[in-house]
Amino acid sequence: MIVRWRKSSYTGGANDNQCVELGRLAPGAGIGVRDSKDPGAGHLTLSSVQFASLIEQIKQDSAR
């Protein structure tokens, strides 16, 4: 299966040094998260539950 990586919508532009990409892995394998500047370095694999928890934590932290 080919993973289609998508850059975060919060990326600040071409010169942003803090970009991540997300990709839906094989069915049941979770969500991949990788550094868009170094895609060959591998990715972090999160389950759907872990990914939802990460997003919730990010939202809480940004609301502070």
Biopython code that builds the backbone (N, CA, C, O; Angstrom):
import numpy as np
from Bio.PDB.StructureBuilder import StructureBuilder

atoms = [
    (1, "MET", "N", (0.840, -1.184, 0.000)),
    (1, "MET", "CA", (0.000, 0.000, 0.000)),
    (1, "MET", "C", (0.886, 1.249, 0.000)),
    (1, "MET", "O", (1.862, 1.331, 0.746)),
    (2, "ILE", "N", (0.536, 2.199, -0.832)),
    (2, "ILE", "CA", (1.256, 3.467, -0.886)),
    (2, "ILE", "C", (0.620, 4.428, 0.118)),
    (2, "ILE", "O", (-0.593, 4.640, 0.104)),
    (3, "VAL", "N", (1.439, 4.998, 0.978)),
    (3, "VAL", "CA", (0.953, 5.973, 1.950)),
    (3, "VAL", "C", (0.972, 7.347, 1.298)),
    (3, "VAL", "O", (1.989, 7.762, 0.744)),
    (4, "ARG", "N", (-0.137, 8.041, 1.363)),
    (4, "ARG", "CA", (-0.215, 9.410, 0.841)),
    (4, "ARG", "C", (-0.049, 10.362, 2.021)),
    (4, "ARG", "O", (-0.932, 10.492, 2.869)),
    (5, "TRP", "N", (1.085, 11.011, 2.051)),
    (5, "TRP", "CA", (1.415, 11.922, 3.152)),
    (5, "TRP", "C", (0.802, 13.282, 2.881)),
    (5, "TRP", "O", (0.763, 13.744, 1.741)),
    (6, "ARG", "N", (0.327, 13.914, 3.936)),
    (6, "ARG", "CA", (-0.294, 15.226, 3.836)),
    (6, "ARG", "C", (0.347, 16.149, 4.859)),
    (6, "ARG", "O", (0.438, 15.810, 6.038)),
    (7, "LYS", "N", (0.787, 17.308, 4.410)),
    (7, "LYS", "CA", (1.424, 18.274, 5.307)),
    (7, "LYS", "C", (0.360, 18.928, 6.183)),
    (7, "LYS", "O", (-0.757, 19.185, 5.734)),
    (8, "SER", "N", (0.713, 19.188, 7.413)),
    (8, "SER", "CA", (-0.194, 19.822, 8.359)),
    (8, "SER", "C", (-0.721, 21.134, 7.811)),
    (8, "SER", "O", (0.013, 21.888, 7.173)),
    (9, "SER", "N", (-1.998, 21.408, 8.062)),
    (9, "SER", "CA", (-2.595, 22.667, 7.615)),
    (9, "SER", "C", (-2.087, 23.842, 8.439)),
    (9, "SER", "O", (-2.336, 24.994, 8.085)),
    (10, "TYR", "N", (-1.381, 23.571, 9.530)),
    (10, "TYR", "CA", (-0.835, 24.640, 10.376)),
    (10, "TYR", "C", (0.586, 25.018, 9.987)),
    (10, "TYR", "O", (1.231, 25.793, 10.693)),
    (11, "THR", "N", (1.081, 24.489, 8.887)),
    (11, "THR", "CA", (2.416, 24.830, 8.424)),
    (11, "THR", "C", (2.450, 26.312, 8.064)),
    (11, "THR", "O", (1.540, 26.833, 7.420)),
    (12, "GLY", "N", (3.504, 26.967, 8.489)),
    (12, "GLY", "CA", (3.596, 28.408, 8.294)),
    (12, "GLY", "C", (4.090, 28.847, 6.937)),
    (12, "GLY", "O", (4.160, 30.051, 6.689)),
    (13, "GLY", "N", (4.429, 27.955, 6.062)),
    (13, "GLY", "CA", (4.903, 28.336, 4.737)),
    (13, "GLY", "C", (6.149, 27.563, 4.352)),
    (13, "GLY", "O", (6.579, 26.653, 5.060)),
    (14, "ALA", "N", (6.711, 27.933, 3.239)),
    (14, "ALA", "CA", (7.853, 27.208, 2.678)),
    (14, "ALA", "C", (9.069, 27.229, 3.590)),
    (14, "ALA", "O", (9.863, 26.289, 3.570)),
    (15, "ASN", "N", (9.236, 28.276, 4.388)),
    (15, "ASN", "CA", (10.411, 28.386, 5.249)),
    (15, "ASN", "C", (10.157, 27.936, 6.679)),
    (15, "ASN", "O", (11.013, 28.118, 7.545)),
    (16, "ASP", "N", (9.000, 27.356, 6.935)),
    (16, "ASP", "CA", (8.665, 26.897, 8.283)),
    (16, "ASP", "C", (9.512, 25.670, 8.613)),
    (16, "ASP", "O", (9.521, 24.695, 7.861)),
    (17, "ASN", "N", (10.222, 25.721, 9.740)),
    (17, "ASN", "CA", (11.104, 24.615, 10.128)),
    (17, "ASN", "C", (10.432, 23.625, 11.061)),
    (17, "ASN", "O", (11.098, 22.716, 11.558)),
    (18, "GLN", "N", (9.152, 23.764, 11.315)),
    (18, "GLN", "CA", (8.469, 22.871, 12.236)),
    (18, "GLN", "C", (7.245, 22.263, 11.562)),
    (18, "GLN", "O", (6.115, 22.491, 11.994)),
    (19, "CYS", "N", (7.467, 21.500, 10.517)),
    (19, "CYS", "CA", (6.381, 20.904, 9.741)),
    (19, "CYS", "C", (6.289, 19.405, 10.000)),
    (19, "CYS", "O", (7.298, 18.716, 10.145)),
    (20, "VAL", "N", (5.072, 18.928, 10.053)),
    (20, "VAL", "CA", (4.855, 17.489, 10.139)),
    (20, "VAL", "C", (3.929, 17.070, 9.017)),
    (20, "VAL", "O", (3.150, 17.868, 8.497)),
    (21, "GLU", "N", (4.030, 15.808, 8.657)),
    (21, "GLU", "CA", (3.136, 15.222, 7.668)),
    (21, "GLU", "C", (2.429, 14.046, 8.316)),
    (21, "GLU", "O", (2.985, 13.365, 9.178)),
    (22, "LEU", "N", (1.195, 13.819, 7.888)),
    (22, "LEU", "CA", (0.397, 12.705, 8.378)),
    (22, "LEU", "C", (0.061, 11.793, 7.219)),
    (22, "LEU", "O", (-0.131, 12.249, 6.092)),
    (23, "GLY", "N", (-0.008, 10.508, 7.497)),
    (23, "GLY", "CA", (-0.390, 9.547, 6.482)),
    (23, "GLY", "C", (-1.152, 8.391, 7.095)),
    (23, "GLY", "O", (-0.751, 7.842, 8.121)),
    (24, "ARG", "N", (-2.263, 8.023, 6.455)),
    (24, "ARG", "CA", (-3.008, 6.851, 6.917)),
    (24, "ARG", "C", (-2.267, 5.618, 6.424)),
    (24, "ARG", "O", (-2.069, 5.437, 5.223)),
    (25, "LEU", "N", (-1.865, 4.779, 7.358)),
    (25, "LEU", "CA", (-1.107, 3.584, 7.019)),
    (25, "LEU", "C", (-2.075, 2.482, 6.570)),
    (25, "LEU", "O", (-3.267, 2.746, 6.415)),
    (26, "ALA", "N", (-1.601, 1.296, 6.367)),
    (26, "ALA", "CA", (-2.451, 0.186, 5.945)),
    (26, "ALA", "C", (-3.643, 0.050, 6.889)),
    (26, "ALA", "O", (-3.530, 0.395, 8.066)),
    (27, "PRO", "N", (-4.785, -0.445, 6.402)),
    (27, "PRO", "CA", (-5.963, -0.587, 7.257)),
    (27, "PRO", "C", (-5.628, -1.286, 8.580)),
    (27, "PRO", "O", (-5.052, -2.373, 8.603)),
    (28, "GLY", "N", (-6.003, -0.636, 9.664)),
    (28, "GLY", "CA", (-5.750, -1.190, 10.989)),
    (28, "GLY", "C", (-4.361, -0.909, 11.539)),
    (28, "GLY", "O", (-4.073, -1.244, 12.688)),
    (29, "ALA", "N", (-3.486, -0.293, 10.726)),
    (29, "ALA", "CA", (-2.106, -0.050, 11.163)),
    (29, "ALA", "C", (-1.930, 1.311, 11.812)),
    (29, "ALA", "O", (-0.890, 1.559, 12.422)),
    (30, "GLY", "N", (-2.908, 2.200, 11.703)),
    (30, "GLY", "CA", (-2.835, 3.488, 12.379)),
    (30, "GLY", "C", (-2.476, 4.646, 11.474)),
    (30, "GLY", "O", (-2.632, 4.594, 10.254)),
    (31, "ILE", "N", (-1.985, 5.701, 12.123)),
    (31, "ILE", "CA", (-1.632, 6.955, 11.465)),
    (31, "ILE", "C", (-0.127, 7.154, 11.587)),
    (31, "ILE", "O", (0.441, 6.987, 12.666)),
    (32, "GLY", "N", (0.514, 7.510, 10.485)),
    (32, "GLY", "CA", (1.941, 7.806, 10.505)),
    (32, "GLY", "C", (2.154, 9.306, 10.650)),
    (32, "GLY", "O", (1.432, 10.104, 10.052)),
    (33, "VAL", "N", (3.143, 9.683, 11.441)),
    (33, "VAL", "CA", (3.520, 11.083, 11.626)),
    (33, "VAL", "C", (5.011, 11.182, 11.347)),
    (33, "VAL", "O", (5.806, 10.449, 11.934)),
    (34, "ARG", "N", (5.393, 12.088, 10.450)),
    (34, "ARG", "CA", (6.813, 12.216, 10.125)),
    (34, "ARG", "C", (7.209, 13.673, 9.951)),
    (34, "ARG", "O", (6.360, 14.547, 9.780)),
    (35, "ASP", "N", (8.503, 13.917, 9.995)),
    (35, "ASP", "CA", (9.086, 15.238, 9.784)),
    (35, "ASP", "C", (9.113, 15.502, 8.279)),
    (35, "ASP", "O", (9.725, 14.747, 7.525)),
    (36, "SER", "N", (8.453, 16.567, 7.848)),
    (36, "SER", "CA", (8.383, 16.842, 6.415)),
    (36, "SER", "C", (9.733, 17.218, 5.819)),
    (36, "SER", "O", (9.927, 17.098, 4.609)),
    (37, "LYS", "N", (10.667, 17.670, 6.648)),
    (37, "LYS", "CA", (11.996, 18.044, 6.146)),
    (37, "LYS", "C", (12.882, 16.829, 5.936)),
    (37, "LYS", "O", (13.865, 16.901, 5.198)),
    (38, "ASP", "N", (12.547, 15.704, 6.580)),
    (38, "ASP", "CA", (13.374, 14.506, 6.477)),
    (38, "ASP", "C", (12.489, 13.260, 6.382)),
    (38, "ASP", "O", (12.523, 12.412, 7.274)),
    (39, "PRO", "N", (11.699, 13.140, 5.311)),
    (39, "PRO", "CA", (10.750, 12.044, 5.206)),
    (39, "PRO", "C", (11.390, 10.652, 5.169)),
    (39, "PRO", "O", (10.734, 9.659, 5.485)),
    (40, "GLY", "N", (12.642, 10.581, 4.790)),
    (40, "GLY", "CA", (13.327, 9.293, 4.738)),
    (40, "GLY", "C", (13.768, 8.777, 6.095)),
    (40, "GLY", "O", (14.242, 7.646, 6.205)),
    (41, "ALA", "N", (13.618, 9.596, 7.132)),
    (41, "ALA", "CA", (14.073, 9.203, 8.470)),
    (41, "ALA", "C", (13.081, 8.303, 9.190)),
    (41, "ALA", "O", (13.330, 7.888, 10.322)),
    (42, "GLY", "N", (11.969, 7.999, 8.551)),
    (42, "GLY", "CA", (10.972, 7.136, 9.173)),
    (42, "GLY", "C", (9.818, 7.939, 9.740)),
    (42, "GLY", "O", (9.731, 9.154, 9.564)),
    (43, "HIS", "N", (8.934, 7.227, 10.426)),
    (43, "HIS", "CA", (7.763, 7.886, 10.980)),
    (43, "HIS", "C", (7.373, 7.253, 12.309)),
    (43, "HIS", "O", (7.773, 6.135, 12.635)),
    (44, "LEU", "N", (6.592, 7.995, 13.052)),
    (44, "LEU", "CA", (6.013, 7.521, 14.300)),
    (44, "LEU", "C", (4.644, 6.948, 13.961)),
    (44, "LEU", "O", (3.861, 7.593, 13.264)),
    (45, "THR", "N", (4.351, 5.762, 14.437)),
    (45, "THR", "CA", (3.048, 5.155, 14.187)),
    (45, "THR", "C", (2.176, 5.275, 15.422)),
    (45, "THR", "O", (2.561, 4.853, 16.513)),
    (46, "LEU", "N", (0.989, 5.857, 15.240)),
    (46, "LEU", "CA", (0.032, 6.020, 16.327)),
    (46, "LEU", "C", (-1.263, 5.302, 15.963)),
    (46, "LEU", "O", (-1.680, 5.302, 14.805)),
    (47, "SER", "N", (-1.892, 4.695, 16.958)),
    (47, "SER", "CA", (-3.218, 4.127, 16.727)),
    (47, "SER", "C", (-4.198, 5.286, 16.575)),
    (47, "SER", "O", (-3.856, 6.431, 16.872)),
    (48, "SER", "N", (-5.400, 4.999, 16.120)),
    (48, "SER", "CA", (-6.412, 6.048, 15.987)),
    (48, "SER", "C", (-6.708, 6.694, 17.337)),
    (48, "SER", "O", (-6.902, 7.907, 17.415)),
    (49, "VAL", "N", (-6.743, 5.890, 18.401)),
    (49, "VAL", "CA", (-6.996, 6.412, 19.747)),
    (49, "VAL", "C", (-5.843, 7.299, 20.197)),
    (49, "VAL", "O", (-6.073, 8.371, 20.755)),
    (50, "GLN", "N", (-4.616, 6.872, 19.965)),
    (50, "GLN", "CA", (-3.449, 7.676, 20.339)),
    (50, "GLN", "C", (-3.420, 8.990, 19.555)),
    (50, "GLN", "O", (-3.104, 10.044, 20.107)),
    (51, "PHE", "N", (-3.751, 8.918, 18.276)),
    (51, "PHE", "CA", (-3.745, 10.117, 17.446)),
    (51, "PHE", "C", (-4.804, 11.103, 17.932)),
    (51, "PHE", "O", (-4.529, 12.298, 18.037)),
    (52, "ALA", "N", (-6.003, 10.622, 18.227)),
    (52, "ALA", "CA", (-7.067, 11.490, 18.737)),
    (52, "ALA", "C", (-6.654, 12.138, 20.055)),
    (52, "ALA", "O", (-6.940, 13.311, 20.291)),
    (53, "SER", "N", (-5.983, 11.372, 20.911)),
    (53, "SER", "CA", (-5.505, 11.903, 22.185)),
    (53, "SER", "C", (-4.441, 12.980, 21.957)),
    (53, "SER", "O", (-4.445, 14.006, 22.637)),
    (54, "LEU", "N", (-3.547, 12.757, 21.022)),
    (54, "LEU", "CA", (-2.521, 13.748, 20.688)),
    (54, "LEU", "C", (-3.159, 15.050, 20.210)),
    (54, "LEU", "O", (-2.774, 16.131, 20.656)),
    (55, "ILE", "N", (-4.117, 14.952, 19.321)),
    (55, "ILE", "CA", (-4.788, 16.149, 18.803)),
    (55, "ILE", "C", (-5.508, 16.883, 19.928)),
    (55, "ILE", "O", (-5.457, 18.112, 19.989)),
    (56, "GLU", "N", (-6.174, 16.158, 20.814)),
    (56, "GLU", "CA", (-6.864, 16.780, 21.942)),
    (56, "GLU", "C", (-5.875, 17.510, 22.848)),
    (56, "GLU", "O", (-6.153, 18.617, 23.310)),
    (57, "GLN", "N", (-4.731, 16.898, 23.099)),
    (57, "GLN", "CA", (-3.712, 17.537, 23.942)),
    (57, "GLN", "C", (-3.174, 18.803, 23.287)),
    (57, "GLN", "O", (-2.961, 19.811, 23.960)),
    (58, "ILE", "N", (-2.955, 18.753, 21.987)),
    (58, "ILE", "CA", (-2.475, 19.935, 21.257)),
    (58, "ILE", "C", (-3.492, 21.059, 21.360)),
    (58, "ILE", "O", (-3.124, 22.211, 21.592)),
    (59, "LYS", "N", (-4.769, 20.737, 21.188)),
    (59, "LYS", "CA", (-5.817, 21.750, 21.296)),
    (59, "LYS", "C", (-5.839, 22.361, 22.695)),
    (59, "LYS", "O", (-5.971, 23.577, 22.836)),
    (60, "GLN", "N", (-5.714, 21.546, 23.709)),
    (60, "GLN", "CA", (-5.721, 22.048, 25.081)),
    (60, "GLN", "C", (-4.523, 22.958, 25.335)),
    (60, "GLN", "O", (-4.656, 24.019, 25.946)),
    (61, "ASP", "N", (-3.348, 22.533, 24.860)),
    (61, "ASP", "CA", (-2.143, 23.330, 25.070)),
    (61, "ASP", "C", (-2.210, 24.669, 24.330)),
    (61, "ASP", "O", (-1.740, 25.685, 24.842)),
    (62, "SER", "N", (-2.788, 24.672, 23.137)),
    (62, "SER", "CA", (-2.850, 25.924, 22.367)),
    (62, "SER", "C", (-3.910, 26.880, 22.924)),
    (62, "SER", "O", (-3.871, 28.078, 22.642)),
    (63, "ALA", "N", (-4.849, 26.360, 23.707)),
    (63, "ALA", "CA", (-5.884, 27.204, 24.297)),
    (63, "ALA", "C", (-5.377, 27.932, 25.536)),
    (63, "ALA", "O", (-6.034, 28.852, 26.022)),
    (64, "ARG", "N", (-4.235, 27.538, 26.046)),
    (64, "ARG", "CA", (-3.678, 28.149, 27.254)),
    (64, "ARG", "C", (-3.016, 29.459, 26.985)),
    (64, "ARG", "O", (-2.501, 30.091, 27.907)),
]
sb = StructureBuilder()
sb.init_structure("model")
sb.init_model(0)
sb.init_chain("A")
sb.init_seg("    ")
for serial, (resi, resn, name, xyz) in enumerate(atoms, 1):
    if name == "N":
        sb.init_residue(resn, " ", resi, " ")
    sb.init_atom(name, np.array(xyz, "f"), 0.0, 1.0, " ", f" {name:<3s}", serial, name[0])
structure = sb.get_structure()
